[in-house]
Amino acid sequence: MLARAALILLFFGLLGDSGAGQGRDGNALFDRGRYVAAAETYRAGLDALDDTTGSVYTGLQNNLGLALHRQERLGAARAALRKARRAATTEAERVRVLFNAATVAAEMNDRTEALDRYRTVLLLDPTHEAARFNYEYLKRQAGGASGGDPPTLEPSPFAQKLKERADALVARTQYTTAAALLRDGMQKDSTVRAYRDFVTRIEEIAQIARSDP
């Protein structure tokens, strides 16, 4: 399951702005699970704005996308998040909207777009744990669909212990060390190759974390 709980609401601290006020009202409705009413309120906020730029517009479109997502109107959610992404002016806004857009794309079974969005999030913020989890999850799904080591390859007790150590390293975001541990283990015990796809995935995530935005 994707880390849906990590979908982030963009709340507003602006005062004296009708669009932001509608956004706060929409957020209150969203928190009570009234997603249809929240979406209508976000739209009213958008109608009250004079332009389609800035944080308020970005936040309203982002939250409209989340309200539509909760209604399982994924196509409409994707369109709202696309508008939010185009309007985002800060790195924090881009990270937030891109993560939400990636999650919606994943739920629409558009793995290519979802992976691309999660990768961009990780380039902007290598510490984004939910994006890492979802990225690795989708890569694992893709690896399972395309095959890999034969399912009859059973890891030895040594290999299983090594994998446990690697998992602990991954939990601390030490991807390069975890991959090196298993690569070295393959030289000592061929059954460690049962985790070859896992090694490939965490090496790719480590490379993303080292890349510049």
Backbone hydrogen bonds in HBPLUS format (Angstrom, degrees):
<---DONOR---> <-ACCEPTOR-->    atom                        ^
c    i                          cat <-CA-CA->   ^        H-A-AA   ^      H-
h    n   atom  resd res      DA  || num        DHA   H-A  angle D-A-AA Bond
n    s   type  num  typ     dist DA aas  dist angle  dist       angle   num
A0004-ARG N   A0002-LEU O   2.69 MM   2  5.48 136.6  1.87 109.8  95.5     1
A0006-ALA N   A0003-ALA O   2.98 MM   3  5.68 159.1  2.02 118.0 124.6     2
A0007-LEU N   A0004-ARG O   2.91 MM   3  5.63 170.9  1.92 126.6 128.2     3
A0021-GLY N   A0017-ASP O   2.92 MM   4  6.17 155.1  1.99 152.5 160.6     4
A0022-GLN N   A0018-SER O   2.97 MM   4  6.18 157.2  2.03 146.9 151.8     5
A0023-GLY N   A0019-GLY O   3.01 MM   4  6.28 145.9  2.13 139.1 149.3     6
A0024-ARG N   A0020-ALA O   2.93 MM   4  6.32 150.5  2.02 150.5 157.1     7
A0025-ASP N   A0021-GLY O   3.03 MM   4  6.34 159.4  2.07 149.0 154.6     8
A0026-GLY N   A0022-GLN O   2.80 MM   4  6.04 154.4  1.87 147.3 155.0     9
A0027-ASN N   A0023-GLY O   2.87 MM   4  6.13 151.6  1.95 146.4 154.1    10
A0028-ALA N   A0024-ARG O   3.05 MM   4  6.33 152.8  2.12 146.3 152.8    11
A0029-LEU N   A0025-ASP O   3.08 MM   4  6.41 156.8  2.13 148.4 154.2    12
A0030-PHE N   A0026-GLY O   2.82 MM   4  6.05 157.0  1.88 149.7 156.9    13
A0031-ASP N   A0027-ASN O   2.90 MM   4  6.13 158.9  1.94 149.1 153.8    14
A0032-ARG N   A0028-ALA O   3.28 MM   4  6.54 134.5  2.50 135.3 146.2    15
A0032-ARG N   A0029-LEU O   3.08 MM   3  5.17 131.9  2.32  96.8 110.0    16
A0034-ARG N   A0029-LEU O   2.95 MM   5  5.20 155.3  2.01 156.5 148.6    17
A0033-GLY N   A0030-PHE O   2.86 MM   3  5.08 159.7  1.90 111.9 116.9    18
A0038-ALA N   A0034-ARG O   2.89 MM   4  6.08 151.1  1.98 146.5 156.0    19
A0039-ALA N   A0035-TYR O   2.93 MM   4  6.06 159.2  1.97 143.3 148.0    20
A0040-GLU N   A0036-VAL O   3.07 MM   4  6.37 157.8  2.12 147.8 153.6    21
A0041-THR N   A0037-ALA O   2.95 MM   4  6.19 151.3  2.04 145.8 153.8    22
A0042-TYR N   A0038-ALA O   2.87 MM   4  6.17 156.9  1.93 154.5 160.8    23
A0043-ARG N   A0039-ALA O   2.99 MM   4  6.23 155.9  2.05 146.5 153.1    24
A0044-ALA N   A0040-GLU O   2.97 MM   4  6.26 148.9  2.07 140.7 149.3    25
A0045-GLY N   A0041-THR O   2.97 MM   4  6.26 150.5  2.06 144.9 152.9    26
A0046-LEU N   A0042-TYR O   2.95 MM   4  6.31 151.5  2.04 147.2 154.8    27
A0047-ASP N   A0043-ARG O   2.91 MM   4  6.22 152.9  1.99 148.0 155.3    28
A0048-ALA N   A0044-ALA O   3.09 MM   4  6.33 132.7  2.32 137.7 149.8    29
A0048-ALA N   A0045-GLY O   3.11 MM   3  5.10 131.5  2.35  93.6 106.9    30
A0049-LEU N   A0046-LEU O   3.18 MM   3  5.39 154.9  2.25 104.1 111.6    31
A0058-THR N   A0054-GLY O   3.09 MM   4  6.30 165.8  2.11 150.8 155.3    32
A0059-GLY N   A0055-SER O   2.77 MM   4  5.89 161.6  1.81 148.2 153.6    33
A0060-LEU N   A0056-VAL O   2.90 MM   4  6.08 163.7  1.92 154.1 158.1    34
A0061-GLN N   A0057-TYR O   3.00 MM   4  6.19 167.5  2.02 154.6 157.8    35
A0062-ASN N   A0058-THR O   2.88 MM   4  6.03 158.3  1.92 148.6 155.6    36
A0063-ASN N   A0059-GLY O   2.85 MM   4  6.02 167.9  1.87 152.9 155.9    37
A0064-LEU N   A0060-LEU O   2.80 MM   4  5.91 149.1  1.89 143.8 153.3    38
A0065-GLY N   A0061-GLN O   2.92 MM   4  6.11 155.5  1.98 144.6 150.9    39
A0066-LEU N   A0062-ASN O   3.05 MM   4  6.47 146.7  2.17 142.3 151.5    40
A0067-ALA N   A0063-ASN O   2.90 MM   4  6.17 156.7  1.95 148.5 154.4    41
A0068-LEU N   A0064-LEU O   2.91 MM   4  6.15 159.2  1.96 153.4 159.0    42
A0069-HIS N   A0065-GLY O   2.87 MM   4  6.00 146.6  1.98 139.9 150.0    43
A0070-ARG N   A0066-LEU O   2.96 MM   4  6.25 151.3  2.05 146.1 152.3    44
A0071-GLN N   A0068-LEU O   3.05 MM   3  5.01 132.4  2.28  93.8 107.4    45
A0073-ARG N   A0068-LEU O   2.92 MM   5  5.23 164.0  1.95 157.2 151.8    46
A0072-GLU N   A0069-HIS O   2.85 MM   3  4.87 155.8  1.91 106.5 113.0    47
A0077-ALA N   A0073-ARG O   2.94 MM   4  6.15 153.7  2.01 150.4 159.1    48
A0078-ARG N   A0074-LEU O   2.84 MM   4  6.01 157.2  1.90 148.9 154.5    49
A0079-ALA N   A0075-GLY O   3.11 MM   4  6.40 152.5  2.19 142.3 149.2    50
A0080-ALA N   A0076-ALA O   3.05 MM   4  6.34 158.6  2.10 150.3 155.0    51
A0081-LEU N   A0077-ALA O   2.98 MM   4  6.20 162.9  2.01 153.6 158.3    52
A0082-ARG N   A0078-ARG O   2.91 MM   4  6.08 141.5  2.06 141.6 152.5    53
A0083-LYS N   A0079-ALA O   3.18 MM   4  6.50 151.9  2.26 144.3 150.4    54
A0084-ALA N   A0080-ALA O   3.00 MM   4  6.32 154.0  2.07 145.3 153.1    55
A0085-ARG N   A0081-LEU O   2.83 MM   4  6.00 153.4  1.90 144.7 151.6    56
A0086-ARG N   A0082-ARG O   3.09 MM   4  6.36 154.8  2.16 144.6 150.4    57
A0087-ALA N   A0083-LYS O   3.15 MM   4  6.34 143.0  2.30 142.0 151.5    58
A0088-ALA N   A0084-ALA O   3.00 MM   4  6.07 128.7  2.27 145.4 157.9    59
A0094-ARG N   A0090-THR O   3.03 MM   4  6.33 161.4  2.07 149.8 155.1    60
A0095-VAL N   A0091-GLU O   2.91 MM   4  6.12 161.9  1.94 153.9 158.4    61
A0096-ARG N   A0092-ALA O   3.08 MM   4  6.23 165.7  2.10 147.1 150.9    62
A0097-VAL N   A0093-GLU O   2.95 MM   4  6.13 174.4  1.95 158.8 160.1    63
A0098-LEU N   A0094-ARG O   2.86 MM   4  5.80 162.4  1.89 148.9 154.8    64
A0099-PHE N   A0095-VAL O   2.98 MM   4  6.05 156.5  2.03 145.8 152.0    65
A0100-ASN N   A0096-ARG O   3.15 MM   4  6.42 164.3  2.18 147.6 151.5    66
A0101-ALA N   A0097-VAL O   2.83 MM   4  6.05 161.0  1.86 153.2 159.1    67
A0102-ALA N   A0098-LEU O   2.83 MM   4  5.98 153.0  1.90 146.3 153.5    68
A0103-THR N   A0099-PHE O   3.02 MM   4  6.28 157.2  2.07 150.4 155.9    69
A0104-VAL N   A0100-ASN O   3.03 MM   4  6.30 159.0  2.07 151.2 156.5    70
A0105-ALA N   A0101-ALA O   2.94 MM   4  6.14 160.8  1.98 147.3 153.0    71
A0106-ALA N   A0102-ALA O   2.90 MM   4  6.15 153.5  1.97 147.0 154.4    72
A0107-GLU N   A0103-THR O   3.04 MM   4  6.29 154.1  2.11 144.5 151.0    73
A0108-MET N   A0104-VAL O   3.01 MM   4  6.29 126.0  2.31 139.4 154.1    74
A0108-MET N   A0105-ALA O   3.08 MM   3  4.98 135.6  2.29  93.2 106.2    75
A0110-ASP N   A0105-ALA O   2.89 MM   5  5.18 161.2  1.93 159.5 153.1    76
A0109-ASN N   A0106-ALA O   2.94 MM   3  4.96 155.3  2.00 107.3 111.3    77
A0114-ALA N   A0110-ASP O   3.03 MM   4  6.23 166.7  2.05 155.9 160.2    78
A0115-LEU N   A0111-ARG O   2.87 MM   4  5.97 167.6  1.89 153.3 156.0    79
A0116-ASP N   A0112-THR O   3.05 MM   4  6.22 156.9  2.11 145.0 151.8    80
A0117-ARG N   A0113-GLU O   2.87 MM   4  6.12 159.1  1.92 155.4 160.4    81
A0118-TYR N   A0114-ALA O   2.89 MM   4  6.12 167.5  1.90 155.5 159.2    82
A0119-ARG N   A0115-LEU O   2.86 MM   4  5.93 153.8  1.93 144.2 152.1    83
A0120-THR N   A0116-ASP O   3.06 MM   4  6.29 152.6  2.14 142.0 148.7    84
A0121-VAL N   A0117-ARG O   2.97 MM   4  6.30 156.4  2.03 150.3 156.8    85
A0122-LEU N   A0118-TYR O   2.97 MM   4  6.26 157.3  2.02 149.5 155.0    86
A0123-LEU N   A0119-ARG O   2.92 MM   4  6.21 142.0  2.07 144.1 155.1    87
A0124-LEU N   A0120-THR O   2.99 MM   4  6.26 151.5  2.08 147.3 154.5    88
A0125-ASP N   A0121-VAL O   2.69 MM   4  5.85 151.9  1.77 150.0 159.6    89
A0128-HIS N   A0125-ASP O   3.06 MM   3  5.68 165.0  2.09 128.4 128.7    90
A0132-ARG N   A0128-HIS O   3.10 MM   4  6.40 155.9  2.16 149.6 156.8    91
A0133-PHE N   A0129-GLU O   2.89 MM   4  6.14 163.8  1.92 153.5 157.7    92
A0134-ASN N   A0130-ALA O   2.96 MM   4  6.14 171.5  1.96 152.4 154.4    93
A0135-TYR N   A0131-ALA O   2.85 MM   4  5.86 158.7  1.89 146.5 153.4    94
A0136-GLU N   A0132-ARG O   2.90 MM   4  6.02 169.0  1.92 153.5 156.4    95
A0137-TYR N   A0133-PHE O   2.90 MM   4  6.05 152.8  1.97 146.6 155.1    96
A0138-LEU N   A0134-ASN O   2.95 MM   4  6.16 163.2  1.98 151.3 154.4    97
A0139-LYS N   A0135-TYR O   2.98 MM   4  6.21 157.8  2.03 149.0 155.7    98
A0140-ARG N   A0136-GLU O   2.87 MM   4  6.04 150.2  1.95 143.6 152.0    99
A0141-GLN N   A0137-TYR O   2.98 MM   4  6.30 152.3  2.06 145.3 152.8   100
A0142-ALA N   A0138-LEU O   2.95 MM   4  6.24 160.2  1.99 148.7 153.7   101
A0143-GLY N   A0139-LYS O   2.87 MM   4  6.10 154.2  1.94 146.4 153.8   102
A0144-GLY N   A0140-ARG O   2.93 MM   4  6.16 151.2  2.01 146.5 153.9   103
A0145-ALA N   A0141-GLN O   3.03 MM   4  6.31 147.1  2.14 146.0 154.9   104
A0146-SER N   A0142-ALA O   3.10 MM   4  6.29 139.0  2.27 142.1 152.5   105
A0153-LEU N   A0150-PRO O   3.09 MM   3  5.75 169.5  2.10 121.3 124.4   106
A0159-ALA N   A0156-SER O   2.99 MM   3  4.99 110.1  2.50  96.0 112.4   107
A0160-GLN N   A0156-SER O   2.86 MM   4  6.17 158.9  1.90 158.3 164.5   108
A0161-LYS N   A0157-PRO O   2.98 MM   4  6.17 156.0  2.03 146.0 152.0   109
A0162-LEU N   A0158-PHE O   2.97 MM   4  6.21 154.2  2.04 146.7 154.3   110
A0163-LYS N   A0159-ALA O   2.90 MM   4  6.18 153.6  1.97 147.8 154.9   111
A0164-GLU N   A0160-GLN O   3.01 MM   4  6.30 151.7  2.10 144.4 151.7   112
A0165-ARG N   A0161-LYS O   3.04 MM   4  6.40 154.7  2.11 146.9 153.2   113
A0166-ALA N   A0162-LEU O   2.88 MM   4  6.20 153.5  1.95 147.0 155.2   114
A0167-ASP N   A0163-LYS O   2.80 MM   4  6.05 156.1  1.86 151.8 157.9   115
A0168-ALA N   A0164-GLU O   3.06 MM   4  6.31 152.5  2.14 143.7 150.5   116
A0169-LEU N   A0165-ARG O   3.06 MM   4  6.38 149.7  2.15 143.7 151.8   117
A0170-VAL N   A0166-ALA O   2.89 MM   4  6.18 156.7  1.94 152.2 158.7   118
A0171-ALA N   A0167-ASP O   2.92 MM   4  6.16 152.1  2.00 146.1 153.6   119
A0172-ARG N   A0169-LEU O   2.99 MM   3  5.15 136.7  2.18  98.4 111.1   120
A0174-GLN N   A0169-LEU O   2.84 MM   5  5.09 164.0  1.86 147.9 142.5   121
A0173-THR N   A0170-VAL O   2.77 MM   3  4.65 156.3  1.82 110.9 113.3   122
A0178-ALA N   A0174-GLN O   3.06 MM   4  6.26 157.1  2.11 148.5 155.5   123
A0179-ALA N   A0175-TYR O   2.93 MM   4  6.14 164.8  1.95 156.3 159.8   124
A0180-ALA N   A0176-THR O   2.96 MM   4  6.14 161.2  1.99 148.8 154.3   125
A0181-LEU N   A0177-THR O   2.93 MM   4  6.10 151.2  2.02 145.0 152.8   126
A0182-LEU N   A0178-ALA O   3.19 MM   4  6.51 158.1  2.24 148.8 153.0   127
A0183-ARG N   A0179-ALA O   2.86 MM   4  6.08 159.3  1.90 153.0 159.8   128
A0184-ASP N   A0180-ALA O   2.93 MM   4  6.01 162.8  1.96 147.6 151.9   129
A0185-GLY N   A0181-LEU O   3.01 MM   4  6.19 145.8  2.13 134.4 144.6   130
A0186-MET N   A0182-LEU O   2.97 MM   4  6.25 140.0  2.14 146.2 155.2   131
A0187-GLN N   A0184-ASP O   3.09 MM   3  5.46 139.8  2.26 105.3 115.9   132
A0188-LYS N   A0185-GLY O   2.97 MM   3  5.14 139.4  2.14 101.6 113.6   133
A0189-ASP N   A0185-GLY O   2.83 MM   4  5.98 148.6  1.93 157.0 166.9   134
A0192-VAL N   A0189-ASP O   3.10 MM   3  5.88 166.4  2.11 122.4 126.7   135
A0193-ARG N   A0190-SER O   3.05 MM   3  5.80 163.8  2.08 117.6 122.7   136
A0194-ALA N   A0191-THR O   3.03 MM   3  5.74 168.0  2.05 117.7 121.0   137
A0195-TYR N   A0192-VAL O   2.97 MM   3  5.87 170.3  1.98 125.1 128.3   138
A0196-ARG N   A0193-ARG O   3.04 MM   3  4.87 158.4  2.09 113.5 111.4   139
A0199-VAL N   A0195-TYR O   3.02 MM   4  6.36 155.4  2.08 154.3 161.4   140
A0200-THR N   A0196-ARG O   3.00 MM   4  6.33 160.1  2.04 153.4 158.3   141
A0201-ARG N   A0197-ASP O   3.04 MM   4  6.28 157.5  2.09 148.1 153.6   142
A0202-ILE N   A0198-PHE O   3.05 MM   4  6.35 166.9  2.06 155.8 158.3   143
A0203-GLU N   A0199-VAL O   2.95 MM   4  6.09 150.5  2.04 150.1 158.6   144
A0204-GLU N   A0200-THR O   3.09 MM   4  6.30 149.5  2.19 142.1 149.7   145
A0205-ILE N   A0201-ARG O   3.04 MM   4  6.40 155.8  2.10 149.8 156.3   146
A0206-ALA N   A0202-ILE O   2.91 MM   4  6.07 154.2  1.97 142.0 149.1   147
A0207-GLN N   A0203-GLU O   2.99 MM   4  6.23 150.4  2.08 142.7 150.3   148
A0208-ILE N   A0204-GLU O   3.03 MM   4  6.35 151.7  2.11 145.7 153.0   149
A0209-ALA N   A0205-ILE O   2.99 MM   4  6.28 159.9  2.03 150.4 155.4   150
A0210-ARG N   A0206-ALA O   3.11 MM   4  6.36 136.5  2.31 139.8 150.9   151
A0210-ARG N   A0207-GLN O   3.19 MM   3  5.14 129.0  2.47  92.4 105.6   152
A0211-SER N   A0208-ILE O   3.05 MM   3  5.15 144.6  2.18 101.6 112.3   153
